[in-house]
Amino acid sequence: MPSPGKLCPELSLVRVDTAILMFTITDGTSPIDITGYTFLFMLRTAPDAATAISFTCVVTSGTAGIMTATLTAVDAATLIKDTAYYYDVQMVDLASTKTTIISGITQPIIADVSRV
């Protein structure tokens, strides 16, 4: 099982950019089978803030323990430049047990310069 609440290095995001992150869930050494698991990945300006921005999480290879999280450009456009966000990733297994596998604080959001 992954270590609960493992602090992850700070995440860097650019406002309006699509972000695609891949995670390999392991027992510390080997990938675990996450077939049928669900994941939540949210950003908030404070841990108890009412508004959250969510990544879409998909198990892309259950037997290899791979989950892909995507933040769309539309959702990334709602990020506030120069603001750091709290985040965590929760895993929900087949028994509905929730485990926070990663948590941290983003780097301040980088403002987009190029626009179409």
N, C-alpha and C positions, 0 to 999 in steps of 0.2 A: 504494500500500500504506500502511496506517496506520503511524504511528511506533511501533516496538517499545518497550514499557516506559514509555509516557507516564504520568507521575504525574498522577493525577486529584485534584481537590479532595476533601477529606474527606467521606465518605459518612455520613449520619446515619440511624440505624435505631431504631425503637421496638420493644422486646420484645413479642412476640405479634401485632404488626401485619403484615399482608400487605404486601410491598413489590414494586412493579412498576416496572421501569426500562426505558426504551427507549434504544437506542444506534443512531446512524447511523454506519456504517463508511465512511470516505472515504479518498481518496488525498491528502488535505490540502485539496482543493478540491471535488471531486465525489464523490458516492456510488459505491462499487464494487459490482459484482454479487456477492453472497455466496450465491447459490443453491447448495445442496448443502454449504455450509460447516457446521461444528459449533462450538459455543462452550462453554467451561467457565468458571464464575464461582464461586469458592470463598472462604469466610471461614475464617480460623484465628486462634487466640489468639497464635500465634507462627508465623513462616514454616515451621518444621519440625515443628509440632505434629502429632500423629498424627490427631487428630479434625478433620474439616472439615465445615462447613455449606455446602451447595450450593444455588445458585439453579438453577431450571429455565430453560434458554435455548432459545428458538425463533426461527428466522428467520421474521419476520412479513411481510417484503417483500424478497425476495432481490434483485430488480433495483434497488430503491431503497436497498439496503444497510442495511435496518432489522432489528435483532435485539431481542427483548424478553426480559428476564430477570425471573423471578418467584421471590420467597422466600415460601413459604406461611406462614400464621399458625402452623401446627404446628411448622415448622422454626424460625421466629422465636422461638417460646417457649423454645427451647433456648439462646438467646443469654443471656449473663451480664450483668446490669445493671452499669453503670459500668465496663465493660471495653471497651477498644479492640481491634478485630480487624484483622489484615492481610488484604488481599484482592487478587486480580487477576482479569483476564478474559483467557482465552486463546482465540485463534481457530485453528481447524484447517481449512486450505483443501483443495481437491480433490486436491492432491498429498501430503496428510498433513503439510504443513509447519505447525508450531506457532509462533504469534507471540503474545506477550503484548502486548495492545493498551492495557491500562489497569492500573495498580497503585496501591496506596495503603494508608492506615490509616483506619478508620472513626473517627468521633467516638465517645466512650464511649457504649455502648448506653443508651438512655433507658428507664427502668422504666415499664411500663404501669401506669396508675392505675385506669382503668375496666375492670371485669371482669364477665363474665356468668356 
